[in-house]
Amino acid sequence: MKNILFFLIVIFVLLAMNYYFFFKLQKNFHLSDNLIIFSKIILYILVFSPFLLKTAEAFNYLVFAKVLAYPVYLWLCFIFLFLVFGLLLDFLHIMNLINAGKIAFILPLCISLLIIIYGFYEASNIKIHTVQIKSSKIAKNYSPLKIVQISDLHLGLLTNEGNIKKIIKKIKNLNPHIVVCTGDLVDGEFFNGNNLKDIFLSLTPEYGKYCVTGNHEYYAGIDKSITFIKDSGFILLQNEVITLPNLINITGVNDETDPNSNLRDTTDIDEKLFTLLLKHRPDTNDNLNNLIDLQLSGHTHAGQVFPFNFLTYIFYPIKCSNLITKKDRQIYVNPGTGTWGPPIRFLAPPEITLIEIIAE
């Protein structure tokens, strides 16, 4: 019943967004009867195209799905942006602040297209963000301990192998001691496993690389996702602790998609050492409050495309790319190194995070 309700809600939202666009088009350009019929056919095709894409993925029609993915995801992004800017102009028109006319269609159209064009550039222009933390739990002979965090790569239909190589090269140039991935490494029904495994295997930090599951590992198929993560050279932490002697505790919990996501046994945590928690979603709903020095998370993508950041902030009111303190621990949320859905970002640049833990 819940699945049916969710399906109906999604259909309604997609229908409303697409209808708004075609209503504006017809109103401002007075289409002929034949064009109106044609536009309605296109409207319904666009409404159901995301479901066609997911069906093609599910039945392993991967070539067709890959061809379909770009136009479907880009249209979804475009129609959302058009709705936002179109409604803004409608509001200004209702308030008698502007006289809209055709500009109420042309301006949102142009702004949305420009954002999508720029968004390709921003998505590929990955930033290095450095965070420094002082701690008395780090021995001076290991200071600074350099940890690189990546998150939300979403390897799937639209994965660009060249971009992954560029990310790995950037990480290697930072010469980290440890690399961590805070979930959603894979996405959807398909990722180019063999080639990408080799790329990740070339990354060999001194003290290893570690990963936790995100929600999309479960959507893609948890068994297949776990195999890919391990075959790529990551140590997968599933509600467990690993201690690097005299150096650091690294704790990882499964995404809350797993109903048993929590670290039950905390006796393995050496409280004299700095303790790092890898957790996909940026919340503190766990039993580790006094034991964690730093929590690294992802999941929100910082909205990925403005103004989606306002929606993500409602559910996870922790700003990305900022080190904050909550419940006796410091938390840092990576805004995502890749993209989900449309391969674009706007006012939410992708990031590789370098954390330097300095002996105090």
N, C-alpha and C positions, 0 to 999 in steps of 0.2 A: 504493500500500500504506500509506504514511504517513497519507494522508487518511482511509482506512478505519479505521485504528487510532485516529486522533484522534476520529473520529465515534463509535466504539464506547466510547471512554473518556468522552466527554461524555455519551452516553446513560446509561452506568453511573452517573456522578456525579449526573445529574439524577434518575435512577430511585431512587438511594439516598436523596437528600435528600427527595424527595416521599414515598417509602415510609416514612421515619422519621416524618414529620408524620402520615400517615394511620394508622400503627401506634399512635402515641401517642393519636390521637383515638379509635380503635376500642377500645383497651385501657381507657381511662378513662371512656368513655361507653357502652360495650356496645351498639353499633349493631345494628339488626335486619338480617336477611339481605338484604332489599331495599336498605337503605342501604349495606351493605357492597359489594354489587354496583355500586351507583351511585357510591360513592366510588372504587372501582377504575377505573371508566370515566373519572371526572374526573382521577384520578392519571395515566393514560396520555395523556390530552389535554394535561395540563400538561407532561408530560415532552417531548412532541413539539411543543408550541406555539412554542418558540424557532426550530425548524427551519421551521415553517410561516411564521413572520414573515420569516425571511431569504429564503425562497422567494418570498413575495409581493413583497419588495423587488426581488429579482433579475429578476422578470418584470414589474416596473413596475405592480403592483397597489397603487398608493401610498395610495389612500384606505383600502383594507382594511388595509394595513400600518400606517398611522398609528393607526387605531382599535384594532388588535391590540397596538400597541407598549406603550401604558401598562399594561394589565393584565399582559402578559407580563413586562416589566422589573420592575414592582413585585412580582409574585409571586416572581421569581427572587431579588430582594433580601430579601423577607420570609422565604422558605424557608431562605436562607443564615443569616439572623439567628436564626431559630427553631432551626436545627440547632446553632449555636454555644451559645446559652443553654440549650437542652435538654440537650445533652451535658454542659455544666457542672453542671447540676442532677443528672444521672444519676451523674456522678463523685462529687458530694458525698453522694448517696444510697448509693453503693457503699462509700464511706469511713465510713458510719454517722454522717455529720455532720448530715444532715437526714432526715426521714421524708417522702418525696416525695408519693406519692399523686397526686391530680388536680392538685396545684400544679405538678407536673412538666410538665403540658401548659398550664395556664392562665397561669402566670407567663411562660414564654417567648413565649406568644402575645401577651400584653399588652405586654411589653417590645418585641417586634419591631414591633408596630403603633404604639407611641408613638415609636419611633425613626424610622419611616417618616414619620409626621405631622410630627415636628420637622425631619426631613431636608429636607422641601420648603422650610421657612423658611431653613435654613442654606444651601441651594444657591442661593437668590436673594439672600442677604445677603453681597454681595461686599465683601471687605476691601481697603483700600489699605495695602500694606506698603512702607515706605521703607527703602532700603539705601543707605548712604553709603560711598563708596570714595575714598581719597586716592591721587593719582597725579601723579608729576612729568611724565608724558607728556601731560597736558592743559594747554593754554595758559590763562593766567589770564583772558584776555578771553573764554574760552568757559566759565569755571567759575561755578557748577556746570553741567556738561552733564547734562541730564535725559533719561533713557531710560526709557520705559514698556514693560514686558514683559507680554504676555498669552500664554496657552498653552492648548491642549487645549479649545477651545470646542466641538468636535464638532457642527458645524452639520449637522442631519439631521432625521429624522422628528419628533423632539420639540422642535425648536428653537422657542423663544418669541421672536417678533420684538421684543416689548416689552423682554425682558431684554437683547437685543443693543443696542437703543437706549440702555438704561440704562448698559450697559458703555461704549459710545462716549461718552456724556455725562460719565461719571466720568473717562475718559481726557482729554477736552478740558479739563475743569476743572483737571487737573494741568499743563496747558500744556507738554507735553514737546517737546524738540527732535527726538527720534527715537522711533518706536514699532516694536517688534519682536514677532513671533509665532513661538514656538518649536515649531511643528508641530501636527498634528491640528486644523487649523482646520475641516476638513470631516469628515464621517463618513457611512458607509453609502452607499446607492444614490441618496439623494435629499437635496437641500437647496434651499431656496427661493431660487434664484440671483438673480433679478432684483431683488427687494425688498432682500435683504441686501447685494447689491453697492452699491446706492445708499447704504445706511446706512454702509458702510465707506468709500465714496468721500467722504463728508462729513468724514472724519478726515484732515486735511492738516498734519501736523507740519512744522516748518521744514526739517529735513534728511531728510525722507522716512520711509516705513515699509517694513519688511523682514520677510521670512518665509522659513522653511525647511519642507521636507516632514517629516511624521511618518509613522508606519506606516499610519494610517488614510487618508491621501491615496492610498496604493496600494490599500487595500481598496476605496475608493470609486471607483477608476479614476483612474490618475495623470494621464492627458491631460485629463480633465474637471476634475480638481482644480486642475491648473496653470492652466487657462483661467480658472476662478473666482477663484483667488488674484490673478492679474494683472489681471483685469477689476475687481477690488475695490481696485485702486490700490497693491497691494504690489509691491515689488521682490523677486522670488524668487531667492534665492541657492542655486545648485546646485553645490556643490563649487567655490566661487569666492570671490574677495575683491573688495570694492569699497572704494575709499579716498576719503574726504571730505577734500580737501586741507587740510593744517594742522590737522585736527581729529581724525579717528579712522579706523581700519581696521575694516570690518565683514566678517567671514568667516562663511560658511554652508555646511554640508554636508548632503547628503541623509540621510534616515533609513537605517539599516542594512538595511532591506528591499531597498534598492538595493544589489546586490553591489559596486558601484563607489563606495560612499560613502566618500570621503576626499578631502582637498585635496592633490592630487599636486604642484602647482607652488606653492611658497611664495615665489618671487622677487618677487611683486607686493606682499608685505607690507612696508610702511615701518616698520622697527623703532623709529624715533624716535617714532612715534605710538602711542597707546593702541590695543590690538587686542582686539576683541570677537568671540567665537565663538558662533554660534547653532547649537545641536546638540540635536535632539529628546530623545535618551536621555542620561541623566546618567552617562556614562562618559567615560574619557579614552583610549580605544583609538584613537589617531590619531598622526600624525607631526608634531604642532604644539606639543609640550611647552614649548619655550623661547620660543615666539613669542606665546602667548596670555596676555593679562593677565586677562581675565574670560570665563568660559564661562557662558552662560545656557541652561538646559535645562528640560524638563517631563516628560511621559510618565507619571509614577507616580501622579498625582492625590493623593498622600499617602495612598493606599489608598482614598480617596473615602468608604468606609463602614467605620468601625471594626468588627471587628479586621483588615480587609484590609491595613492598613498593615504588619502584621507579615509578610505574604506578599510585598508589594512590596519591603520592606527586605531580604529574602533575596537578591533579584536586583539591587537597586540600593541598597546600604547608604550612601546619602547622604540625610540628613534634609532635608525640604523646608523652605523659608522660613528657611534658615540659610546664611550666607556662610561657606564653608570654603575651605581651601587644599589642593590636591592636585596633585602633579606640576608644581610651579612655576607653577601658575595658581590663581586664585580661581574657585570654582564656586558658582552660585546656582541652585537648582531651584525653579521655580514649581509650586505644588501644583495648578495647573489653574484656569482662570477659568470653565469650564463643567463639564458632567457627561457621562459616558459611560454608556449603558444607562439605569438608573433615574435620573430627574431629582431625585435626593436626595444629600445629603452628611451625614455624621455624624462629628463630631470631626475634620473635614478641611475647614475652610472654604475657599471659592473665593477667589482673590486676583488683584488687579491689582498688579503690582510697579513701584514707582518707584525707579529706580537713579540716584543723584546722584553723578557723578564730579567730585571737587573737586581743583583744582590744589594740589599740595603744595609 
